[in-house]
């Protein structure tokens, strides 16, 4: 069996400067490890036909029960960009707005491709998360 997960991109139209991404997981205890949640090469191009090369996290809405969620920038050695929730039977909800200072930008080193990954830890059967990310796109 595997965790029941979804990833939904909302509002990714040609020329869109920002997008929303909704992520969900209902765990069977197996968890996720460095799973690509935002593939920047698959996002819509700008009005000049330029491809998206990176995203920055502007806002995060989250509801997490019983696990920790690590958001990672993909690189040769992945870089943690934000940790949400906590291990154990805890419930964690919140809203984070980083737009005042340009968002959480991708600072991954060598091997960077711009993608956003997700890893869960401390998950058990029935744990879950819902995360909504507002991301700005860089071309």
Backbone as a chain_set.jsonl record, in Angstrom:
{"seq": "XXXXXXXXXXXXXXXXXXXXXXXXXXXXXXXXXXXXXXXXXXXXXXXXXXXXXXXXXXXXXXXXXXXXXXXXXXXXXXXXXXXXXXXXXXXXXXXXXXXXXXXXXXXXXXXXXXXXXXXXXXXXXXXXXXXXXXXXXXX", "coords": {"N": [[0.834, -1.173, 0.0], [0.324, 2.369, -0.321], [0.889, 5.798, 0.629], [-1.913, 7.995, 0.252], [-1.823, 10.443, -1.95], [-2.076, 13.793, -3.289], [-1.437, 16.29, -5.764], [-2.055, 19.473, -6.822], [-2.03, 21.957, -9.211], [-2.9, 25.305, -9.454], [-4.141, 27.917, -11.428], [-2.039, 28.247, -13.271], [-1.308, 29.795, -15.836], [-0.364, 30.907, -19.16], [2.023, 33.398, -18.92], [1.449, 33.886, -16.276], [2.42, 35.185, -13.174], [2.442, 34.139, -10.663], [1.492, 31.149, -8.868], [-0.789, 28.777, -7.394], [-0.366, 25.937, -5.36], [-1.743, 22.977, -4.303], [-1.327, 20.535, -1.898], [-1.82, 17.252, -0.717], [-1.952, 14.561, 1.694], [-2.794, 11.442, 2.911], [-1.691, 9.31, 5.137], [-0.516, 5.922, 5.089], [1.393, 5.116, 6.652], [3.695, 4.739, 5.239], [4.877, 7.023, 4.073], [6.624, 9.829, 2.441], [9.456, 10.515, 0.403], [11.608, 12.877, -0.59], [9.961, 13.651, -2.809], [9.0, 14.967, -5.909], [7.148, 17.852, -5.992], [6.652, 20.288, -7.181], [7.388, 20.748, -10.395], [9.329, 22.709, -12.135], [9.882, 22.822, -14.856], [7.589, 21.954, -16.039], [5.76, 23.947, -15.725], [3.713, 26.697, -16.935], [4.859, 28.825, -19.589], [6.253, 32.198, -19.84], [4.881, 35.226, -21.356], [6.644, 35.71, -23.403], [7.549, 33.294, -24.147], [9.464, 32.183, -22.529], [10.791, 29.741, -20.33], [9.895, 28.702, -17.009], [12.256, 28.902, -14.419], [12.734, 28.787, -11.707], [11.03, 28.834, -8.523], [9.665, 30.87, -5.895], [8.694, 30.722, -2.508], [5.909, 32.33, -1.463], [3.635, 32.381, 0.214], [2.314, 30.196, 2.727], [-0.138, 27.947, 3.611], [-1.123, 25.665, 6.028], [-2.063, 22.453, 7.335], [-1.377, 20.003, 9.436], [-1.156, 16.732, 10.679], [0.326, 14.668, 13.002], [2.844, 14.234, 11.798], [6.016, 15.315, 10.426], [6.778, 17.685, 7.915], [9.027, 18.29, 5.404], [9.963, 20.782, 3.216], [11.826, 20.942, 0.298], [14.503, 22.256, -1.698], [15.443, 21.138, -4.837], [18.565, 19.731, -5.613], [22.008, 18.712, -6.186], [22.754, 17.999, -3.597], [20.045, 18.069, -1.739], [18.35, 20.977, -0.438], [16.981, 22.073, 2.561], [14.148, 24.077, 2.692], [11.939, 24.806, 4.196], [10.479, 23.707, 7.217], [7.651, 22.052, 8.371], [5.141, 21.375, 10.813], [5.462, 18.661, 13.224], [7.12, 15.754, 14.527], [5.295, 12.925, 15.798], [2.116, 12.58, 17.559], [0.822, 15.13, 16.935], [-1.017, 18.097, 16.203], [-0.82, 20.563, 13.807], [-1.384, 23.724, 12.616], [-1.381, 26.522, 10.382], [-0.409, 29.749, 9.009], [1.848, 31.25, 6.881], [3.411, 34.118, 5.791], [5.645, 35.261, 3.57], [6.022, 37.188, 1.741], [6.641, 39.895, 2.047], [9.393, 40.204, 2.033], [10.209, 39.179, -0.38], [9.842, 36.475, -0.448], [10.589, 32.953, 0.209], [13.4, 32.121, -1.216], [15.014, 30.112, -3.721], [17.902, 28.675, -2.739], [19.581, 26.63, -3.369], [22.545, 24.752, -4.125], [25.02, 23.377, -6.243], [23.894, 21.471, -9.052], [21.294, 22.313, -9.083], [17.89, 22.437, -10.089], [15.596, 23.842, -9.832], [13.236, 22.685, -8.922], [10.703, 21.837, -6.453], [10.66, 19.821, -3.652], [9.304, 17.264, -1.424], [9.417, 15.796, 1.782], [8.338, 13.474, 4.23], [8.417, 12.824, 7.75], [8.249, 10.764, 10.688], [5.715, 9.741, 10.318], [2.662, 7.913, 10.666], [0.107, 5.403, 10.267], [-2.836, 6.93, 9.168], [-2.078, 9.54, 9.73], [-1.873, 12.896, 8.398], [-1.699, 15.545, 5.893], [-2.478, 18.814, 4.634], [-1.447, 21.181, 2.429], [-1.149, 24.403, 1.17], [0.448, 26.277, -1.204], [1.55, 29.459, -2.186], [3.253, 30.48, -4.893], [5.79, 32.396, -6.442], [6.92, 32.885, -9.764], [10.027, 32.56, -11.513], [11.582, 33.477, -14.479]], "CA": [[0.0, 0.0, 0.0], [1.086, 3.617, -0.348], [0.16, 6.989, 1.055], [-2.815, 8.584, -0.735], [-1.336, 11.815, -2.106], [-2.481, 14.567, -4.456], [-0.781, 17.567, -6.043], [-2.896, 20.209, -7.756], [-1.548, 23.297, -9.543], [-4.051, 26.161, -9.747], [-3.852, 29.242, -11.978], [-0.784, 28.305, -14.022], [-1.612, 30.171, -17.207], [0.728, 31.594, -19.847], [2.259, 34.746, -18.411], [1.141, 34.008, -14.845], [3.599, 35.476, -12.346], [2.379, 33.301, -9.471], [0.585, 30.006, -8.932], [-1.115, 28.085, -6.147], [-0.197, 24.49, -5.405], [-2.387, 22.312, -3.164], [-0.739, 19.218, -1.662], [-2.478, 16.493, 0.347], [-1.46, 13.218, 1.972], [-3.35, 10.631, 3.996], [-0.622, 8.317, 5.214], [-0.696, 4.554, 5.579], [2.604, 4.865, 7.419], [4.876, 4.586, 4.376], [5.504, 8.337, 3.939], [7.167, 10.331, 1.185], [10.872, 10.847, 0.519], [12.116, 13.721, -1.682], [9.033, 13.54, -3.93], [8.835, 16.231, -6.632], [5.802, 18.406, -5.875], [6.576, 21.34, -8.195], [8.366, 20.571, -11.467], [9.28, 24.018, -12.799], [9.911, 22.664, -16.312], [6.224, 21.658, -16.481], [4.91, 25.124, -15.528], [3.47, 27.503, -18.128], [5.887, 29.808, -19.954], [5.8, 33.59, -19.8], [4.312, 35.675, -22.631], [7.717, 35.703, -24.409], [7.917, 31.914, -24.396], [10.539, 31.757, -21.627], [10.405, 28.721, -19.353], [10.118, 28.97, -15.59], [13.496, 28.267, -13.968], [12.673, 28.641, -10.251], [9.898, 29.435, -7.822], [9.899, 31.322, -4.519], [7.507, 30.51, -1.683], [5.392, 33.599, -0.958], [2.705, 32.116, 1.313], [2.053, 28.788, 3.039], [-1.242, 27.576, 4.498], [-0.887, 24.254, 6.288], [-2.76, 21.693, 8.372], [-0.6, 18.771, 9.497], [-1.413, 15.931, 11.87], [1.105, 13.485, 13.315], [4.093, 14.057, 11.071], [6.761, 16.503, 10.035], [6.898, 17.83, 6.473], [10.156, 19.111, 4.97], [9.975, 21.261, 1.839], [13.229, 20.932, -0.11], [14.909, 22.682, -3.036], [16.163, 20.038, -5.469], [19.941, 19.982, -6.049], [22.838, 17.517, -5.966], [22.417, 17.754, -2.19], [18.832, 18.867, -1.534], [18.443, 21.999, 0.603], [15.713, 22.296, 3.266], [13.718, 25.478, 2.636], [10.976, 25.055, 5.274], [9.994, 22.541, 7.952], [6.304, 22.272, 8.891], [4.647, 20.32, 11.687], [6.414, 18.03, 14.14], [6.92, 14.316, 14.679], [4.422, 12.547, 16.905], [0.675, 12.795, 17.393], [0.543, 16.547, 17.134], [-1.724, 18.789, 15.146], [-0.178, 21.849, 13.566], [-1.994, 24.501, 11.537], [-0.87, 27.877, 10.372], [-0.261, 30.553, 7.803], [3.133, 31.949, 6.847], [3.496, 35.065, 4.679], [7.024, 35.726, 3.403], [6.044, 38.038, 0.55], [7.208, 41.219, 2.331], [10.824, 40.246, 1.719], [10.475, 38.482, -1.632], [9.581, 35.047, -0.341], [11.684, 32.026, 0.479], [13.965, 31.884, -2.542], [15.777, 28.882, -3.898], [19.332, 28.899, -2.531], [20.286, 25.359, -3.54], [23.849, 24.901, -4.773], [25.271, 22.679, -7.501], [22.879, 20.512, -9.459], [19.965, 22.91, -8.918], [17.012, 22.438, -11.259], [14.455, 24.705, -9.545], [12.073, 21.948, -8.436], [10.391, 21.804, -5.029], [10.433, 18.449, -3.216], [8.691, 17.118, -0.11], [9.711, 14.586, 2.549], [7.65, 13.375, 5.522], [9.058, 11.989, 8.771], [7.417, 10.532, 11.865], [4.348, 9.431, 9.88], [2.052, 6.622, 10.976], [-1.172, 5.202, 9.593], [-3.873, 7.9, 9.507], [-1.557, 10.911, 9.758], [-2.244, 13.573, 7.15], [-1.41, 16.968, 5.721], [-2.937, 19.629, 3.518], [-0.583, 22.354, 2.321], [-1.38, 25.247, -0.002], [1.585, 27.166, -1.41], [1.517, 30.487, -3.222], [4.613, 30.55, -5.403], [6.081, 33.312, -7.546], [7.733, 32.218, -10.773], [11.152, 33.271, -12.117], [11.845, 32.978, -15.841]], "C": [[0.883, 1.242, 0.0], [0.225, 4.746, 0.201], [-0.742, 7.463, -0.078], [-2.463, 10.062, -0.841], [-1.933, 12.463, -3.346], [-1.628, 15.822, -4.539], [-1.606, 18.26, -7.112], [-2.315, 21.599, -7.952], [-2.73, 24.114, -10.033], [-3.555, 27.486, -10.323], [-2.544, 29.354, -12.726], [-1.094, 28.53, -15.491], [-0.397, 30.843, -17.83], [0.834, 33.015, -19.313], [1.972, 34.92, -16.936], [2.427, 34.204, -14.056], [3.617, 34.626, -11.078], [1.347, 32.195, -9.676], [0.264, 29.55, -7.517], [-0.91, 26.594, -6.37], [-0.809, 23.918, -4.133], [-1.851, 20.886, -3.081], [-1.49, 18.526, -0.537], [-1.829, 15.123, 0.491], [-2.291, 12.639, 3.109], [-2.449, 9.407, 4.057], [-1.119, 6.947, 5.67], [0.517, 4.146, 6.411], [3.855, 4.761, 6.579], [5.602, 5.91, 4.129], [5.992, 8.672, 2.542], [8.623, 10.729, 1.414], [11.345, 11.579, -0.729], [11.282, 13.569, -2.955], [8.879, 14.911, -4.587], [7.38, 16.668, -6.55], [5.59, 19.554, -6.85], [7.732, 21.118, -9.162], [8.334, 21.845, -12.301], [9.295, 23.891, -14.317], [8.521, 22.387, -16.88], [5.284, 22.853, -16.336], [4.795, 25.926, -16.821], [4.577, 28.534, -18.327], [5.35, 31.22, -19.786], [5.321, 33.99, -21.193], [5.352, 35.75, -23.744], [8.19, 34.291, -24.734], [9.051, 31.397, -23.533], [10.0, 30.749, -20.608], [10.69, 29.187, -17.936], [11.372, 28.217, -15.154], [13.508, 28.008, -12.462], [11.354, 29.207, -9.748], [10.382, 29.905, -6.454], [8.593, 31.139, -3.759], [7.091, 31.84, -1.073], [4.498, 33.399, 0.265], [2.533, 30.608, 1.478], [0.86, 28.716, 3.989], [-1.051, 26.089, 4.769], [-1.737, 23.734, 7.439], [-2.11, 20.312, 8.369], [-0.943, 18.043, 10.789], [-0.442, 14.762, 11.918], [2.413, 13.288, 12.582], [4.779, 15.394, 10.863], [6.871, 16.499, 8.523], [8.065, 18.768, 6.191], [9.953, 19.479, 3.512], [11.436, 21.472, 1.461], [13.405, 21.533, -1.499], [15.756, 21.548, -3.615], [17.537, 20.493, -5.951], [20.719, 18.686, -5.875], [22.708, 17.052, -4.521], [21.235, 18.657, -1.876], [18.986, 19.793, -0.338], [17.068, 22.19, 1.234], [15.361, 23.773, 3.171], [12.7, 25.798, 3.72], [10.562, 23.726, 5.888], [8.648, 22.911, 8.565], [5.9, 21.097, 9.768], [5.74, 19.794, 12.591], [6.127, 16.544, 14.193], [6.005, 14.04, 15.866], [2.979, 12.903, 16.636], [0.304, 14.233, 17.723], [-0.235, 17.084, 15.951], [-1.122, 20.179, 15.021], [-0.857, 22.525, 12.384], [-1.382, 25.891, 11.546], [-0.844, 28.501, 8.997], [1.052, 31.302, 7.925], [3.147, 32.828, 5.605], [4.92, 35.606, 4.625], [7.155, 36.71, 2.248], [6.657, 39.412, 0.793], [8.685, 41.316, 1.979], [11.184, 39.404, 0.494], [10.303, 36.982, -1.582], [10.805, 34.247, 0.048], [12.226, 31.609, -0.882], [14.833, 30.632, -2.543], [17.266, 29.185, -3.794], [20.135, 27.607, -2.658], [21.555, 25.581, -4.348], [23.949, 24.138, -6.078], [24.177, 21.644, -7.772], [21.459, 21.027, -9.334], [19.159, 22.792, -10.215], [15.745, 23.255, -11.021], [13.249, 24.012, -8.949], [11.944, 22.018, -6.913], [9.999, 20.374, -4.664], [9.8, 18.433, -1.833], [9.074, 15.771, 0.489], [8.908, 14.621, 3.841], [8.476, 12.498, 6.459], [8.102, 11.847, 9.949], [5.985, 10.166, 11.545], [3.931, 8.032, 10.338], [0.719, 6.552, 10.246], [-2.204, 6.207, 10.097], [-3.381, 9.328, 9.644], [-1.842, 11.573, 8.413], [-1.714, 14.995, 7.11], [-2.189, 17.528, 4.545], [-2.083, 20.879, 3.549], [-0.957, 23.097, 1.048], [-0.239, 26.252, -0.063], [1.251, 28.204, -2.469], [2.965, 30.718, -3.624], [4.725, 31.617, -6.479], [7.06, 32.613, -8.48], [8.848, 33.147, -11.256], [11.424, 32.626, -13.465], [13.281, 33.249, -16.23]], "O": [[2.074, 1.155, 0.296], [-1.003, 4.657, 0.231], [-0.376, 7.346, -1.248], [-2.764, 10.843, 0.061], [-2.256, 11.789, -4.323], [-1.16, 16.347, -3.528], [-1.833, 17.702, -8.186], [-2.125, 22.34, -6.987], [-3.474, 23.682, -10.913], [-2.649, 28.106, -9.765], [-1.981, 30.445, -12.814], [-1.14, 27.591, -16.285], [0.498, 31.297, -17.117], [-0.157, 33.745, -19.264], [2.222, 35.992, -16.386], [3.401, 33.476, -14.246], [4.674, 34.414, -10.485], [0.462, 32.288, -10.527], [0.963, 29.897, -6.564], [-1.237, 26.059, -7.429], [-0.448, 24.315, -3.025], [-1.908, 20.128, -4.049], [-1.77, 19.143, 0.49], [-1.237, 14.594, -0.45], [-2.468, 13.278, 4.146], [-2.444, 8.576, 3.148], [-2.01, 6.832, 6.511], [0.651, 2.992, 6.818], [4.96, 4.701, 7.117], [6.825, 5.918, 3.99], [5.802, 7.911, 1.593], [8.979, 11.219, 2.485], [11.469, 10.981, -1.798], [11.826, 13.38, -4.043], [8.653, 15.906, -3.899], [6.483, 15.945, -6.984], [4.467, 19.778, -7.304], [8.899, 21.276, -8.803], [7.411, 22.042, -13.091], [8.771, 24.766, -15.006], [8.297, 22.568, -18.077], [4.135, 22.789, -16.773], [5.661, 25.847, -17.692], [5.153, 29.045, -17.367], [4.148, 31.422, -19.612], [5.353, 33.174, -22.113], [4.986, 35.844, -24.916], [9.128, 34.113, -25.511], [9.554, 30.298, -23.765], [8.891, 30.898, -20.096], [11.611, 29.967, -17.697], [11.538, 27.04, -15.474], [14.21, 27.113, -11.991], [10.663, 29.951, -10.444], [11.376, 29.406, -5.925], [7.513, 31.373, -4.302], [7.821, 32.415, -0.266], [4.589, 34.151, 1.235], [2.597, 29.848, 0.512], [0.856, 29.352, 5.043], [-0.837, 25.322, 3.83], [-2.079, 24.46, 8.373], [-2.27, 19.545, 7.419], [-1.013, 18.65, 11.858], [-0.388, 13.956, 10.989], [3.041, 12.242, 12.741], [4.2, 16.456, 11.094], [7.036, 15.444, 7.91], [8.094, 19.899, 6.676], [9.79, 18.603, 2.663], [12.194, 22.097, 2.202], [12.562, 21.343, -2.375], [16.676, 21.057, -2.96], [17.658, 21.52, -6.618], [20.155, 17.673, -5.461], [22.568, 15.858, -4.253], [21.395, 19.872, -1.758], [19.651, 19.461, 0.643], [16.093, 22.441, 0.527], [16.171, 24.63, 3.523], [12.598, 26.953, 4.134], [10.325, 22.747, 5.181], [8.516, 23.956, 9.203], [6.275, 19.956, 9.498], [6.807, 20.395, 12.716], [5.001, 16.12, 13.931], [5.947, 14.82, 16.816], [2.659, 13.469, 15.59], [-0.433, 14.503, 18.671], [-0.119, 16.581, 14.834], [-0.938, 20.88, 16.015], [-0.904, 21.972, 11.285], [-0.923, 26.377, 12.579], [-1.197, 27.892, 7.987], [1.334, 31.916, 8.955], [2.923, 32.345, 4.495], [5.35, 36.325, 5.527], [8.265, 37.032, 1.824], [7.144, 40.04, -0.147], [9.176, 42.4, 1.66], [12.326, 38.969, 0.347], [10.583, 36.288, -2.56], [11.904, 34.781, 0.196], [11.593, 30.842, -1.608], [15.309, 30.172, -1.505], [17.829, 29.866, -4.652], [21.237, 27.501, -2.121], [21.624, 26.5, -5.164], [23.063, 24.236, -6.927], [23.621, 21.036, -6.857], [20.51, 20.253, -9.466], [19.686, 23.021, -11.303], [14.903, 23.355, -11.913], [12.318, 24.685, -8.507], [12.92, 22.225, -6.192], [9.116, 19.786, -5.288], [9.761, 19.455, -1.148], [9.061, 14.745, -0.19], [8.801, 15.668, 4.481], [9.143, 11.558, 6.027], [7.25, 12.706, 10.177], [5.116, 10.269, 12.411], [4.74, 7.105, 10.389], [0.264, 7.543, 9.674], [-2.424, 6.326, 11.303], [-4.195, 10.251, 9.672], [-2.03, 10.889, 7.407], [-1.335, 15.573, 8.129], [-2.515, 16.819, 3.594], [-2.001, 21.559, 4.571], [-1.069, 22.497, -0.021], [0.012, 26.984, 0.894], [0.727, 27.866, -3.53], [3.797, 31.102, -2.803], [3.849, 31.729, -7.336], [7.919, 31.849, -8.041], [8.651, 34.354, -11.393], [11.49, 31.403, -13.586], [13.697, 32.905, -17.337]]}, "num_chains": 1, "name": "protein.A"}
